[in-house]
Amino acid sequence: MSLLQKILTLFRGTAHEAGQAVVDKNALKILDQEIRDAGNDLVRSKEELTKVMAQRQLLATRSADRQAKKAEYENYIAGALRQGNEALAREVAERLATVETDLKNDVQTLAQYDDSIRALKTAITETERKLARVKQQVDTVKATEAVQRAQGAVAARHSGANGKVVTALDSLERIQQRQAERGARIQAAAQLEAESGDNDLDAKLASAGLLPSSGNVDSILDRFREKPAGQLGHDQQVLTATLTPTEADRVRRE
């Protein structure tokens, strides 16, 4: 196969696939149209059946008229022969022969009409049954298609929701990581400030017991135990000198 033939074959294959894809995508629309076409054909078949039945009825009516005419001619022939009028009887007999020929043709034609009517009725009944079955199946197919579309939409939304949840979790993780890094930087800055200022030195002196603890109860009592009694009286005099007479008197009594 030459290169050009292969290219043409490729084009035909591509066109077939594209056409098949269009057909598959619009399968339900095509099916609905095919059912409508079948319904229209069924209506036309019924119309044809009506025409055939009407023609058969007309022929049957004409045949009945010929049958009556045949009986009439037979009476005429019998009367002419009783009168001895051979010529008249022969003339009537010629007309009777034509009527009998027509009646024989009518019988054949009526039989053909009857065969056609039976065949059309059978075909119409079978077509109606098949068309009803196809419509029922199409309804089932449409219902299934609707359910599958709904399921596909739910699945798509669920998939999208999962994707959004994953994205949200990633964002949350990044935020937590940034917060952890910021907290670590704050702690590091506080540690550097403590090491570079007086706080670290004070902490070391206090740990060594070199810093006075003025607010300690035991240290206050020790301070008073170390002072002589005279010093305590002097301190009381200094204290009472700064007080009002009433407050000073209360302190002396105590």
Secondary structure, 3 states (H helix, E strand, C coil): CCHHHHHHHHHHHHHHHHHHHHHHHCHHHHHHHHHHHHHHHHHHHHHHHHHHHHHHHHHHHHHHHHHHHHHHHHHHHHHHHHCCCHHHHHHHHHHHHHHHHHHHHHHHHHHHHHHHHHHHHHHHHHHHHHHHHHHHHHHHHHHHHHHHHHHHHHHHHHHHHHHHHHHHHHHHHHHHHHHHHHHHHHHHHHHHHHHHCHHHHHHHHHHHCCCCCCCCHHHHHHHHHHCCHHHHHHHHHHHHHCCCHHHHHHHHHC
